[in-house]
Structures are given as structure tokens and as C-alpha cells.
Amino acid sequence: MIFGPAHRSYRDEQHCRSARRRIRETLAVRRAAAAAGQRSVELPDEAKPAA
């Protein structure tokens, strides 16, 4: 069997953190919009699914 490195590299860690931050920000925007009573929220272009 082939195993990956025991610990993530610094770059992998930064990538994971930035991805999590982006998801958190998107959820925060949606939550704020829902609290304001807006049902349709325009997402940033990068968050839209490719059609």
C-alpha cells in the first residue's frame, strides 16, 4: 500500500484553511440574508455551479 505523508505540508494546510474560510464566508452571507428575510441571494461567480 502507498501512504501519503504523515503530516500535511504548509501549502496544503494553507489551501485547506483558505477553502474553509471561503465556505464560512459564503455561509455567513447566506445566513445574514436569510435573517434579513431575503430568499434569493446572488452568489459570487466562483460559487455558482458551472452550467
N, CA, C, O and CB atoms as a CASP TS submission, in Angstrom:
PFRMAT TS
TARGET T0000
AUTHOR 0000-0000-0000
METHOD Language model
MODEL 1
PARENT N/A
ATOM      1  N   MET     1       0.839  -1.201   0.000  1.00  0.00           N
ATOM      2  CA  MET     1       0.000   0.000   0.000  1.00  0.00           C
ATOM      3  C   MET     1       0.872   1.249   0.000  1.00  0.00           C
ATOM      4  O   MET     1       2.001   1.247   0.492  1.00  0.00           O
ATOM      5  CB  MET     1      -0.948   0.007   1.221  1.00  0.00           C
ATOM      6  N   ILE     2       0.315   2.310  -0.566  1.00  0.00           N
ATOM      7  CA  ILE     2       1.053   3.571  -0.625  1.00  0.00           C
ATOM      8  C   ILE     2       0.370   4.574   0.304  1.00  0.00           C
ATOM      9  O   ILE     2      -0.824   4.847   0.181  1.00  0.00           O
ATOM     10  CB  ILE     2       1.124   4.122  -2.094  1.00  0.00           C
ATOM     11  N   PHE     3       1.141   5.103   1.216  1.00  0.00           N
ATOM     12  CA  PHE     3       0.595   6.080   2.146  1.00  0.00           C
ATOM     13  C   PHE     3       1.131   7.465   1.814  1.00  0.00           C
ATOM     14  O   PHE     3       2.262   7.612   1.350  1.00  0.00           O
ATOM     15  CB  PHE     3       0.933   5.702   3.599  1.00  0.00           C
ATOM     16  N   GLY     4       0.314   8.467   2.057  1.00  0.00           N
ATOM     17  CA  GLY     4       0.761   9.842   1.867  1.00  0.00           C
ATOM     18  C   GLY     4       1.639  10.256   3.028  1.00  0.00           C
ATOM     19  O   GLY     4       1.886   9.460   3.935  1.00  0.00           O
ATOM     20  N   PRO     5       2.108  11.475   3.013  1.00  0.00           N
ATOM     21  CA  PRO     5       2.940  11.958   4.121  1.00  0.00           C
ATOM     22  C   PRO     5       2.147  11.959   5.427  1.00  0.00           C
ATOM     23  O   PRO     5       0.928  12.130   5.425  1.00  0.00           O
ATOM     24  CB  PRO     5       3.473  13.377   3.821  1.00  0.00           C
ATOM     25  N   ALA     6       2.847  11.767   6.529  1.00  0.00           N
ATOM     26  CA  ALA     6       2.185  11.699   7.828  1.00  0.00           C
ATOM     27  C   ALA     6       1.553  13.041   8.196  1.00  0.00           C
ATOM     28  O   ALA     6       0.508  13.090   8.844  1.00  0.00           O
ATOM     29  CB  ALA     6       3.182  11.272   8.910  1.00  0.00           C
ATOM     30  N   HIS     7       2.198  14.120   7.774  1.00  0.00           N
ATOM     31  CA  HIS     7       1.683  15.451   8.101  1.00  0.00           C
ATOM     32  C   HIS     7       1.523  16.256   6.827  1.00  0.00           C
ATOM     33  O   HIS     7       2.305  16.124   5.886  1.00  0.00           O
ATOM     34  CB  HIS     7       2.619  16.185   9.092  1.00  0.00           C
ATOM     35  N   ARG     8       0.505  17.085   6.812  1.00  0.00           N
ATOM     36  CA  ARG     8       0.291  17.935   5.647  1.00  0.00           C
ATOM     37  C   ARG     8       1.419  18.944   5.507  1.00  0.00           C
ATOM     38  O   ARG     8       1.997  19.402   6.493  1.00  0.00           O
ATOM     39  CB  ARG     8      -1.056  18.655   5.743  1.00  0.00           C
ATOM     40  N   SER     9       1.712  19.273   4.271  1.00  0.00           N
ATOM     41  CA  SER     9       2.709  20.312   4.043  1.00  0.00           C
ATOM     42  C   SER     9       2.087  21.667   4.372  1.00  0.00           C
ATOM     43  O   SER     9       0.870  21.793   4.509  1.00  0.00           O
ATOM     44  CB  SER     9       3.233  20.279   2.572  1.00  0.00           C
ATOM     45  N   TYR    10       2.939  22.662   4.494  1.00  0.00           N
ATOM     46  CA  TYR    10       2.460  24.008   4.809  1.00  0.00           C
ATOM     47  C   TYR    10       1.483  24.494   3.747  1.00  0.00           C
ATOM     48  O   TYR    10       0.459  25.098   4.065  1.00  0.00           O
ATOM     49  CB  TYR    10       3.637  24.985   4.932  1.00  0.00           C
ATOM     50  N   ARG    11       1.809  24.227   2.475  1.00  0.00           N
ATOM     51  CA  ARG    11       0.948  24.672   1.381  1.00  0.00           C
ATOM     52  C   ARG    11      -0.429  24.007   1.449  1.00  0.00           C
ATOM     53  O   ARG    11      -1.450  24.667   1.251  1.00  0.00           O
ATOM     54  CB  ARG    11       1.610  24.372   0.032  1.00  0.00           C
ATOM     55  N   ASP    12      -0.455  22.706   1.729  1.00  0.00           N
ATOM     56  CA  ASP    12      -1.734  22.006   1.855  1.00  0.00           C
ATOM     57  C   ASP    12      -2.565  22.587   2.986  1.00  0.00           C
ATOM     58  O   ASP    12      -3.779  22.751   2.862  1.00  0.00           O
ATOM     59  CB  ASP    12      -1.507  20.513   2.087  1.00  0.00           C
ATOM     60  N   GLU    13      -1.895  22.897   4.088  1.00  0.00           N
ATOM     61  CA  GLU    13      -2.591  23.454   5.243  1.00  0.00           C
ATOM     62  C   GLU    13      -3.198  24.814   4.896  1.00  0.00           C
ATOM     63  O   GLU    13      -4.349  25.086   5.237  1.00  0.00           O
ATOM     64  CB  GLU    13      -1.630  23.584   6.442  1.00  0.00           C
ATOM     65  N   GLN    14      -2.425  25.667   4.217  1.00  0.00           N
ATOM     66  CA  GLN    14      -2.930  26.987   3.825  1.00  0.00           C
ATOM     67  C   GLN    14      -4.105  26.857   2.864  1.00  0.00           C
ATOM     68  O   GLN    14      -5.088  27.590   2.968  1.00  0.00           O
ATOM     69  CB  GLN    14      -1.812  27.820   3.181  1.00  0.00           C
ATOM     70  N   HIS    15      -3.995  25.917   1.926  1.00  0.00           N
ATOM     71  CA  HIS    15      -5.067  25.713   0.952  1.00  0.00           C
ATOM     72  C   HIS    15      -6.351  25.281   1.659  1.00  0.00           C
ATOM     73  O   HIS    15      -7.436  25.771   1.345  1.00  0.00           O
ATOM     74  CB  HIS    15      -4.653  24.660  -0.101  1.00  0.00           C
ATOM     75  N   CYS    16      -6.220  24.374   2.604  1.00  0.00           N
ATOM     76  CA  CYS    16      -7.373  23.888   3.355  1.00  0.00           C
ATOM     77  C   CYS    16      -8.005  25.028   4.150  1.00  0.00           C
ATOM     78  O   CYS    16      -9.228  25.168   4.182  1.00  0.00           O
ATOM     79  CB  CYS    16      -6.963  22.739   4.297  1.00  0.00           C
ATOM     80  N   ARG    17      -7.171  25.833   4.786  1.00  0.00           N
ATOM     81  CA  ARG    17      -7.696  26.936   5.584  1.00  0.00           C
ATOM     82  C   ARG    17      -8.406  27.963   4.723  1.00  0.00           C
ATOM     83  O   ARG    17      -9.463  28.465   5.104  1.00  0.00           O
ATOM     84  CB  ARG    17      -6.581  27.601   6.361  1.00  0.00           C
ATOM     85  N   SER    18      -7.835  28.284   3.557  1.00  0.00           N
ATOM     86  CA  SER    18      -8.471  29.281   2.694  1.00  0.00           C
ATOM     87  C   SER    18      -9.791  28.747   2.147  1.00  0.00           C
ATOM     88  O   SER    18     -10.757  29.498   2.008  1.00  0.00           O
ATOM     89  CB  SER    18      -7.531  29.675   1.536  1.00  0.00           C
ATOM     90  N   ALA    19      -9.835  27.455   1.837  1.00  0.00           N
ATOM     91  CA  ALA    19     -11.086  26.861   1.351  1.00  0.00           C
ATOM     92  C   ALA    19     -12.148  26.906   2.441  1.00  0.00           C
ATOM     93  O   ALA    19     -13.301  27.248   2.180  1.00  0.00           O
ATOM     94  CB  ALA    19     -10.857  25.405   0.885  1.00  0.00           C
ATOM     95  N   ARG    20     -11.754  26.559   3.666  1.00  0.00           N
ATOM     96  CA  ARG    20     -12.713  26.606   4.772  1.00  0.00           C
ATOM     97  C   ARG    20     -13.204  28.022   5.014  1.00  0.00           C
ATOM     98  O   ARG    20     -14.389  28.234   5.269  1.00  0.00           O
ATOM     99  CB  ARG    20     -12.087  26.049   6.046  1.00  0.00           C
ATOM    100  N   ARG    21     -12.288  29.007   4.935  1.00  0.00           N
ATOM    101  CA  ARG    21     -12.673  30.395   5.154  1.00  0.00           C
ATOM    102  C   ARG    21     -13.684  30.838   4.103  1.00  0.00           C
ATOM    103  O   ARG    21     -14.662  31.516   4.414  1.00  0.00           O
ATOM    104  CB  ARG    21     -11.437  31.310   5.128  1.00  0.00           C
ATOM    105  N   ARG    22     -13.433  30.439   2.834  1.00  0.00           N
ATOM    106  CA  ARG    22     -14.342  30.813   1.752  1.00  0.00           C
ATOM    107  C   ARG    22     -15.732  30.208   1.978  1.00  0.00           C
ATOM    108  O   ARG    22     -16.745  30.875   1.768  1.00  0.00           O
ATOM    109  CB  ARG    22     -13.775  30.355   0.391  1.00  0.00           C
ATOM    110  N   ILE    23     -15.771  28.961   2.402  1.00  0.00           N
ATOM    111  CA  ILE    23     -17.058  28.315   2.678  1.00  0.00           C
ATOM    112  C   ILE    23     -17.760  29.017   3.829  1.00  0.00           C
ATOM    113  O   ILE    23     -18.962  29.277   3.765  1.00  0.00           O
ATOM    114  CB  ILE    23     -16.863  26.817   3.003  1.00  0.00           C
ATOM    115  N   ARG    24     -17.003  29.326   4.889  1.00  0.00           N
ATOM    116  CA  ARG    24     -17.582  30.001   6.049  1.00  0.00           C
ATOM    117  C   ARG    24     -18.164  31.351   5.664  1.00  0.00           C
ATOM    118  O   ARG    24     -19.255  31.710   6.108  1.00  0.00           O
ATOM    119  CB  ARG    24     -16.533  30.178   7.142  1.00  0.00           C
ATOM    120  N   GLU    25     -17.432  32.110   4.830  1.00  0.00           N
ATOM    121  CA  GLU    25     -17.919  33.421   4.404  1.00  0.00           C
ATOM    122  C   GLU    25     -19.198  33.289   3.590  1.00  0.00           C
ATOM    123  O   GLU    25     -20.130  34.073   3.771  1.00  0.00           O
ATOM    124  CB  GLU    25     -16.850  34.151   3.587  1.00  0.00           C
ATOM    125  N   THR    26     -19.255  32.299   2.687  1.00  0.00           N
ATOM    126  CA  THR    26     -20.454  32.088   1.884  1.00  0.00           C
ATOM    127  C   THR    26     -21.637  31.756   2.780  1.00  0.00           C
ATOM    128  O   THR    26     -22.734  32.281   2.588  1.00  0.00           O
ATOM    129  CB  THR    26     -20.230  30.967   0.857  1.00  0.00           C
ATOM    130  N   LEU    27     -21.415  30.886   3.757  1.00  0.00           N
ATOM    131  CA  LEU    27     -22.498  30.521   4.666  1.00  0.00           C
ATOM    132  C   LEU    27     -22.934  31.717   5.498  1.00  0.00           C
ATOM    133  O   LEU    27     -24.125  31.891   5.755  1.00  0.00           O
ATOM    134  CB  LEU    27     -22.066  29.373   5.579  1.00  0.00           C
ATOM    135  N   ALA    28     -21.986  32.539   5.920  1.00  0.00           N
ATOM    136  CA  ALA    28     -22.322  33.718   6.709  1.00  0.00           C
ATOM    137  C   ALA    28     -23.181  34.677   5.898  1.00  0.00           C
ATOM    138  O   ALA    28     -24.130  35.258   6.424  1.00  0.00           O
ATOM    139  CB  ALA    28     -21.050  34.423   7.193  1.00  0.00           C
ATOM    140  N   VAL    29     -22.854  34.846   4.619  1.00  0.00           N
ATOM    141  CA  VAL    29     -23.634  35.726   3.747  1.00  0.00           C
ATOM    142  C   VAL    29     -25.051  35.184   3.608  1.00  0.00           C
ATOM    143  O   VAL    29     -26.023  35.931   3.718  1.00  0.00           O
ATOM    144  CB  VAL    29     -22.964  35.864   2.355  1.00  0.00           C
ATOM    145  N   ARG    30     -25.163  33.882   3.364  1.00  0.00           N
ATOM    146  CA  ARG    30     -26.492  33.273   3.223  1.00  0.00           C
ATOM    147  C   ARG    30     -27.298  33.406   4.503  1.00  0.00           C
ATOM    148  O   ARG    30     -28.492  33.702   4.463  1.00  0.00           O
ATOM    149  CB  ARG    30     -26.367  31.799   2.840  1.00  0.00           C
ATOM    150  N   ARG    31     -26.641  33.184   5.652  1.00  0.00           N
ATOM    151  CA  ARG    31     -27.334  33.258   6.932  1.00  0.00           C
ATOM    152  C   ARG    31     -27.828  34.675   7.193  1.00  0.00           C
ATOM    153  O   ARG    31     -28.948  34.878   7.662  1.00  0.00           O
ATOM    154  CB  ARG    31     -26.414  32.796   8.070  1.00  0.00           C
ATOM    155  N   ALA    32     -26.982  35.650   6.885  1.00  0.00           N
ATOM    156  CA  ALA    32     -27.367  37.047   7.088  1.00  0.00           C
ATOM    157  C   ALA    32     -28.542  37.411   6.186  1.00  0.00           C
ATOM    158  O   ALA    32     -29.463  38.109   6.610  1.00  0.00           O
ATOM    159  CB  ALA    32     -26.174  37.984   6.815  1.00  0.00           C
ATOM    160  N   ALA    33     -28.507  36.936   4.942  1.00  0.00           N
ATOM    161  CA  ALA    33     -29.591  37.227   4.008  1.00  0.00           C
ATOM    162  C   ALA    33     -30.884  36.558   4.469  1.00  0.00           C
ATOM    163  O   ALA    33     -31.960  37.148   4.368  1.00  0.00           O
ATOM    164  CB  ALA    33     -29.220  36.759   2.587  1.00  0.00           C
ATOM    165  N   ALA    34     -30.782  35.336   4.971  1.00  0.00           N
ATOM    166  CA  ALA    34     -31.967  34.635   5.457  1.00  0.00           C
ATOM    167  C   ALA    34     -32.543  35.363   6.672  1.00  0.00           C
ATOM    168  O   ALA    34     -33.762  35.450   6.827  1.00  0.00           O
ATOM    169  CB  ALA    34     -31.627  33.167   5.814  1.00  0.00           C
ATOM    170  N   ALA    35     -31.676  35.878   7.524  1.00  0.00           N
ATOM    171  CA  ALA    35     -32.130  36.608   8.698  1.00  0.00           C
ATOM    172  C   ALA    35     -32.822  37.905   8.289  1.00  0.00           C
ATOM    173  O   ALA    35     -33.727  38.380   8.974  1.00  0.00           O
ATOM    174  CB  ALA    35     -30.951  36.903   9.636  1.00  0.00           C
ATOM    175  N   ALA    36     -32.387  38.471   7.165  1.00  0.00           N
ATOM    176  CA  ALA    36     -32.984  39.713   6.675  1.00  0.00           C
ATOM    177  C   ALA    36     -34.271  39.436   5.901  1.00  0.00           C
ATOM    178  O   ALA    36     -34.978  40.365   5.512  1.00  0.00           O
ATOM    179  CB  ALA    36     -31.989  40.469   5.788  1.00  0.00           C
ATOM    180  N   GLY    37     -34.571  38.161   5.680  1.00  0.00           N
ATOM    181  CA  GLY    37     -35.809  37.804   5.008  1.00  0.00           C
ATOM    182  C   GLY    37     -35.711  37.763   3.502  1.00  0.00           C
ATOM    183  O   GLY    37     -36.732  37.733   2.815  1.00  0.00           O
ATOM    184  N   GLN    38     -34.496  37.761   2.976  1.00  0.00           N
ATOM    185  CA  GLN    38     -34.330  37.685   1.522  1.00  0.00           C
ATOM    186  C   GLN    38     -34.145  36.225   1.140  1.00  0.00           C
ATOM    187  O   GLN    38     -33.247  35.548   1.640  1.00  0.00           O
ATOM    188  CB  GLN    38     -33.115  38.551   1.035  1.00  0.00           C
ATOM    189  N   ARG    39     -35.003  35.750   0.252  1.00  0.00           N
ATOM    190  CA  ARG    39     -34.925  34.341  -0.137  1.00  0.00           C
ATOM    191  C   ARG    39     -33.901  34.115  -1.246  1.00  0.00           C
ATOM    192  O   ARG    39     -33.133  33.155  -1.180  1.00  0.00           O
ATOM    193  CB  ARG    39     -36.294  33.844  -0.589  1.00  0.00           C
ATOM    194  N   SER    40     -33.873  34.968  -2.251  1.00  0.00           N
ATOM    195  CA  SER    40     -32.942  34.764  -3.368  1.00  0.00           C
ATOM    196  C   SER    40     -31.701  35.608  -3.136  1.00  0.00           C
ATOM    197  O   SER    40     -31.771  36.833  -3.037  1.00  0.00           O
ATOM    198  CB  SER    40     -33.607  35.127  -4.733  1.00  0.00           C
ATOM    199  N   VAL    41     -30.574  34.936  -3.051  1.00  0.00           N
ATOM    200  CA  VAL    41     -29.310  35.620  -2.795  1.00  0.00           C
ATOM    201  C   VAL    41     -28.390  35.384  -3.980  1.00  0.00           C
ATOM    202  O   VAL    41     -28.189  34.243  -4.396  1.00  0.00           O
ATOM    203  CB  VAL    41     -28.653  35.127  -1.469  1.00  0.00           C
ATOM    204  N   GLU    42     -27.831  36.454  -4.523  1.00  0.00           N
ATOM    205  CA  GLU    42     -26.869  36.312  -5.618  1.00  0.00           C
ATOM    206  C   GLU    42     -25.538  35.861  -5.032  1.00  0.00           C
ATOM    207  O   GLU    42     -24.976  36.514  -4.153  1.00  0.00           O
ATOM    208  CB  GLU    42     -26.706  37.654  -6.413  1.00  0.00           C
ATOM    209  N   LEU    43     -25.052  34.747  -5.528  1.00  0.00           N
ATOM    210  CA  LEU    43     -23.769  34.243  -5.061  1.00  0.00           C
ATOM    211  C   LEU    43     -22.652  34.810  -5.916  1.00  0.00           C
ATOM    212  O   LEU    43     -22.881  35.177  -7.069  1.00  0.00           O
ATOM    213  CB  LEU    43     -23.742  32.708  -5.084  1.00  0.00           C
ATOM    214  N   PRO    44     -21.449  34.886  -5.371  1.00  0.00           N
ATOM    215  CA  PRO    44     -20.312  35.304  -6.201  1.00  0.00           C
ATOM    216  C   PRO    44     -20.121  34.329  -7.359  1.00  0.00           C
ATOM    217  O   PRO    44     -20.507  33.165  -7.261  1.00  0.00           O
ATOM    218  CB  PRO    44     -19.017  35.394  -5.355  1.00  0.00           C
ATOM    219  N   ASP    45     -19.535  34.792  -8.439  1.00  0.00           N
ATOM    220  CA  ASP    45     -19.384  33.972  -9.643  1.00  0.00           C
ATOM    221  C   ASP    45     -18.688  32.647  -9.362  1.00  0.00           C
ATOM    222  O   ASP    45     -19.053  31.621  -9.937  1.00  0.00           O
ATOM    223  CB  ASP    45     -18.611  34.737 -10.694  1.00  0.00           C
ATOM    224  N   GLU    46     -17.685  32.660  -8.479  1.00  0.00           N
ATOM    225  CA  GLU    46     -16.928  31.438  -8.234  1.00  0.00           C
ATOM    226  C   GLU    46     -17.750  30.394  -7.477  1.00  0.00           C
ATOM    227  O   GLU    46     -17.432  29.205  -7.515  1.00  0.00           O
ATOM    228  CB  GLU    46     -15.663  31.760  -7.458  1.00  0.00           C
ATOM    229  N   ALA    47     -18.808  30.836  -6.788  1.00  0.00           N
ATOM    230  CA  ALA    47     -19.616  29.900  -6.011  1.00  0.00           C
ATOM    231  C   ALA    47     -20.755  29.306  -6.828  1.00  0.00           C
ATOM    232  O   ALA    47     -21.373  28.327  -6.410  1.00  0.00           O
ATOM    233  CB  ALA    47     -20.175  30.590  -4.786  1.00  0.00           C
ATOM    234  N   LYS    48     -21.038  29.892  -7.993  1.00  0.00           N
ATOM    235  CA  LYS    48     -22.132  29.378  -8.819  1.00  0.00           C
ATOM    236  C   LYS    48     -21.711  28.085  -9.508  1.00  0.00           C
ATOM    237  O   LYS    48     -20.578  27.970  -9.975  1.00  0.00           O
ATOM    238  CB  LYS    48     -22.567  30.427  -9.866  1.00  0.00           C
ATOM    239  N   PRO    49     -22.621  27.110  -9.572  1.00  0.00           N
ATOM    240  CA  PRO    49     -22.277  25.885 -10.307  1.00  0.00           C
ATOM    241  C   PRO    49     -22.149  26.167 -11.797  1.00  0.00           C
ATOM    242  O   PRO    49     -22.920  26.952 -12.350  1.00  0.00           O
ATOM    243  CB  PRO    49     -23.336  24.792 -10.066  1.00  0.00           C
ATOM    244  N   ALA    50     -21.191  25.539 -12.442  1.00  0.00           N
ATOM    245  CA  ALA    50     -20.990  25.761 -13.878  1.00  0.00           C
ATOM    246  C   ALA    50     -22.133  25.125 -14.652  1.00  0.00           C
ATOM    247  O   ALA    50     -22.434  23.945 -14.467  1.00  0.00           O
ATOM    248  CB  ALA    50     -19.625  25.184 -14.348  1.00  0.00           C
ATOM    249  N   ALA    51     -22.764  25.898 -15.513  1.00  0.00           N
ATOM    250  CA  ALA    51     -23.900  25.386 -16.286  1.00  0.00           C
ATOM    251  C   ALA    51     -23.437  24.937 -17.658  1.00  0.00           C
ATOM    252  O   ALA    51     -24.247  24.474 -18.462  1.00  0.00           O
ATOM    253  CB  ALA    51     -25.003  26.456 -16.419  1.00  0.00           C
TER
END
